[in-house]
Amino acid sequence: MTGDAPVSPAAPAVRTGTGDGRHVIVVGAGAAGLAAAERLIAAGRTVTVLEARKRIGGRAFTDSVGGQIFDAGAAYIHFRERNPWVGIAEGLGVPLTRHRGWGGGRGFDGTSPLADAFRDERNAARHRLWDRMEALDVEGADRSVADVVAPGDEMERWVALRYAQQAIGEEPHNVSVADIMAQWEGADDTVREGYGTLVARSGQWLPVTLEAPVHALRWGSGGVEAETPKGTVKADKAVVTVPVGVLAQGIRFDPVLPAEHRAALERLHGGALTKVALAVGRDRLGLPSPADLFEIRSGFVFECFPYDRDLIVATIGGDPARELVARGEAAAVAHATDVLAGILGERVRGQVVAGKLADWVSDPWARGSYSVAAPGHLSARAALGRPVGERLFFAGEATAGPGSMTVGGATLAGRAAAEAALGSAA
Ligand SMILES: Cc1cc2nc3c(=O)[nH]c(=O)nc-3n(C[C@H](O)[C@H](O)[C@H](O)COP(=O)(O)OP(=O)(O)OC[C@H]3O[C@@H](n4cnc5c(N)ncnc54)[C@H](O)[C@@H]3O)c2cc1C
């Protein structure tokens, strides 16, 4: 995911501090960083955005395979009722499409179609699991999703497994009920040109220095200094918007971050949600368009022909996604094709014309799909978001509170961090 084509305009050279108390560095040009930069510039601050990749947008990235575009990262504008991207898209004249909803689709167990009774049993198990999660006192006694499954209820255990893997990219025993319950509500929209394209379009006017990974960040009473291969940038404050795995291991803070932030980073980690995009021939394997399929052994969900494209996007999460990514792109594409061939027949093989793996797990600038809070530690998100010494301000999907893990949450968190930086005394 690192060798992407540039989307941002010409990158300015890195600049040194202005010394006038008004220069802010923004680390990372994903949704949170772009939102923070926009707000700071609007308030008249001098802003230097330092981005590690060759492009802006971060984990919102529209890629292509065999001439078909697909969102390698974020694809759905979740909770459209309160998502800032609905208004941003409208402002840019980008039309949105209401998603047809979740939970449909034809299911398979290996090569065998699942009986109709499976759907009813699955839906009943979902309700049982939901009721138990909603009844849990998450303030006082949060537990993992695996812990709330009724002992011996195999269907409920399976529902919890696939829900945690597909929604959070993690295994149920590592997923906090409080965290997952804070995430999901409302309807979703999609973007024909791609969510990643929309995010990049919205930020294309911002002064982003690309290919400038921050390796070290010094902070103290005199200001901040960000070390990059293109030089050291000095400023008064920094808004840091990199993913949790990069915060924990990819940037050397000097002095080290306060204990509260280090503890928060031990309780948040990047999950593993991965996609394999398969470009297919025009006859569309004889399926209607659109179509959703899922296969219960592998954990794959197949979204077929989004926006009537000759394309199938396979999504997989949790440990199966980690295993898939570890095997490399060619093996991942072959595995997704094998599962699809099991469902639809051997002729699938001749019709998959190209494939691409979206690997956010080993990507050094993502280190996971999106943040997961350990059971009992939802408060780590707020702790991570607290400013440090009126110099460092943290934002991103991990710090967003309800609606975190999403592009919309990251944007709101970026704006809030910018406001905090503007309001701080330093
Ligand atoms: C497979 C997948 C599917 C998803 N689906 C959805 C979805 O449908 N809807 C939704 O809302 N969300 C979805 N998400 C989550 C969404 O993509 C993220 O929550 C959101 O994009 C995060 O924005 P951010 O600004 O917090 O982080 P990022 O987008 O990761 O931005 C951080 C930026 O920092 C840069 N960076 C990293 N390290 C450094 C460094 N050392 N120096 C400088 N720059 C650095 C990165 O390159 C990146 O550009 C999905 C994510 C994945 C991976």
The ligand as an SDF file (V2000), in Angstrom:
LIG
                    3D

 53 58  0  0  0  0  0  0  0  0999 V2000
   -9.8240   -2.4030    4.8770 C   0  0  0  0  0  0  0  0  0  0  0  0
  -10.4130   -1.2050    5.5740 C   0  0  0  0  0  0  0  0  0  0  0  0
  -11.7550   -0.9240    5.4220 C   0  0  0  0  0  0  0  0  0  0  0  0
  -12.3050    0.1960    6.0540 C   0  0  0  0  0  0  0  0  0  0  0  0
  -13.6030    0.4930    5.8430 N   0  0  0  0  0  0  0  0  0  0  0  0
  -14.1100    1.6430    6.3150 C   0  0  0  0  0  0  0  0  0  0  0  0
  -15.3780    2.0950    5.9080 C   0  0  0  0  0  0  0  0  0  0  0  0
  -16.0520    1.4570    5.0800 O   0  0  0  0  0  0  0  0  0  0  0  0
  -15.8340    3.2750    6.4120 N   0  0  0  0  0  0  0  0  0  0  0  0
  -15.1010    4.0340    7.2690 C   0  0  0  0  0  0  0  0  0  0  0  0
  -15.5470    5.1040    7.6780 O   0  0  0  0  0  0  0  0  0  0  0  0
  -13.8710    3.6320    7.6580 N   0  0  0  0  0  0  0  0  0  0  0  0
  -13.3580    2.4790    7.1760 C   0  0  0  0  0  0  0  0  0  0  0  0
  -12.1010    2.1150    7.4900 N   0  0  0  0  0  0  0  0  0  0  0  0
  -11.3650    2.9120    8.4860 C   0  0  0  0  0  0  0  0  0  0  0  0
  -10.8790    4.2290    7.9010 C   0  0  0  0  0  0  0  0  0  0  0  0
  -10.1560    3.9750    6.7280 O   0  0  0  0  0  0  0  0  0  0  0  0
   -9.9870    4.9150    8.9360 C   0  0  0  0  0  0  0  0  0  0  0  0
  -10.6660    4.9860   10.1780 O   0  0  0  0  0  0  0  0  0  0  0  0
   -9.6220    6.3400    8.5500 C   0  0  0  0  0  0  0  0  0  0  0  0
   -9.2600    6.4290    7.1940 O   0  0  0  0  0  0  0  0  0  0  0  0
   -8.4910    6.7710    9.4550 C   0  0  0  0  0  0  0  0  0  0  0  0
   -8.1350    8.1180    9.2140 O   0  0  0  0  0  0  0  0  0  0  0  0
   -6.9460    8.7260   10.0650 P   0  0  0  0  0  0  0  0  0  0  0  0
   -6.6970   10.0810    9.5450 O   0  0  0  0  0  0  0  0  0  0  0  0
   -7.1910    8.5400   11.4980 O   0  0  0  0  0  0  0  0  0  0  0  0
   -5.6910    7.7700    9.7510 O   0  0  0  0  0  0  0  0  0  0  0  0
   -4.9730    7.4910    8.3510 P   0  0  0  0  0  0  0  0  0  0  0  0
   -5.9390    7.5610    7.2480 O   0  0  0  0  0  0  0  0  0  0  0  0
   -4.1920    6.2530    8.5110 O   0  0  0  0  0  0  0  0  0  0  0  0
   -4.0010    8.7400    8.2100 O   0  0  0  0  0  0  0  0  0  0  0  0
   -2.7600    8.7800    8.8690 C   0  0  0  0  0  0  0  0  0  0  0  0
   -1.7230    9.2730    7.9050 C   0  0  0  0  0  0  0  0  0  0  0  0
   -0.4660    9.3200    8.5720 O   0  0  0  0  0  0  0  0  0  0  0  0
    0.5350    8.8850    7.6650 C   0  0  0  0  0  0  0  0  0  0  0  0
    1.6880    8.4570    8.4530 N   0  0  0  0  0  0  0  0  0  0  0  0
    1.8680    7.2940    9.1120 C   0  0  0  0  0  0  0  0  0  0  0  0
    3.0570    7.3050    9.7500 N   0  0  0  0  0  0  0  0  0  0  0  0
    3.6200    8.5050    9.4820 C   0  0  0  0  0  0  0  0  0  0  0  0
    4.8420    9.1230    9.8830 C   0  0  0  0  0  0  0  0  0  0  0  0
    5.7250    8.5160   10.6800 N   0  0  0  0  0  0  0  0  0  0  0  0
    5.1070   10.3740    9.4210 N   0  0  0  0  0  0  0  0  0  0  0  0
    4.2300   11.0220    8.6060 C   0  0  0  0  0  0  0  0  0  0  0  0
    3.0640   10.4760    8.1940 N   0  0  0  0  0  0  0  0  0  0  0  0
    2.7570    9.2450    8.6460 C   0  0  0  0  0  0  0  0  0  0  0  0
   -0.1370    7.7740    6.8950 C   0  0  0  0  0  0  0  0  0  0  0  0
    0.5190    7.5200    5.6940 O   0  0  0  0  0  0  0  0  0  0  0  0
   -1.5430    8.3450    6.7100 C   0  0  0  0  0  0  0  0  0  0  0  0
   -1.6470    9.0790    5.5100 O   0  0  0  0  0  0  0  0  0  0  0  0
  -11.5000    1.0270    6.8730 C   0  0  0  0  0  0  0  0  0  0  0  0
  -10.1530    0.7540    7.0010 C   0  0  0  0  0  0  0  0  0  0  0  0
   -9.6010   -0.3440    6.3650 C   0  0  0  0  0  0  0  0  0  0  0  0
   -8.1290   -0.5840    6.4930 C   0  0  0  0  0  0  0  0  0  0  0  0
  1  2  1  0
  2  3  1  0
  2 52  2  0
  3  4  2  0
  4  5  1  0
  4 50  1  0
  5  6  2  0
  6  7  1  0
  6 13  1  0
  7  8  2  0
  7  9  1  0
  9 10  1  0
 10 11  2  0
 10 12  1  0
 12 13  2  0
 13 14  1  0
 14 15  1  0
 14 50  1  0
 15 16  1  0
 16 17  1  0
 16 18  1  0
 18 19  1  0
 18 20  1  0
 20 21  1  0
 20 22  1  0
 22 23  1  0
 23 24  1  0
 24 25  2  0
 24 26  1  0
 24 27  1  0
 27 28  1  0
 28 29  2  0
 28 30  1  0
 28 31  1  0
 31 32  1  0
 32 33  1  0
 33 34  1  0
 33 48  1  0
 34 35  1  0
 35 36  1  0
 35 46  1  0
 36 37  1  0
 36 45  1  0
 37 38  2  0
 38 39  1  0
 39 40  1  0
 39 45  2  0
 40 41  1  0
 40 42  2  0
 42 43  1  0
 43 44  2  0
 44 45  1  0
 46 47  1  0
 46 48  1  0
 48 49  1  0
 50 51  2  0
 51 52  1  0
 52 53  1  0
M  END
$$$$
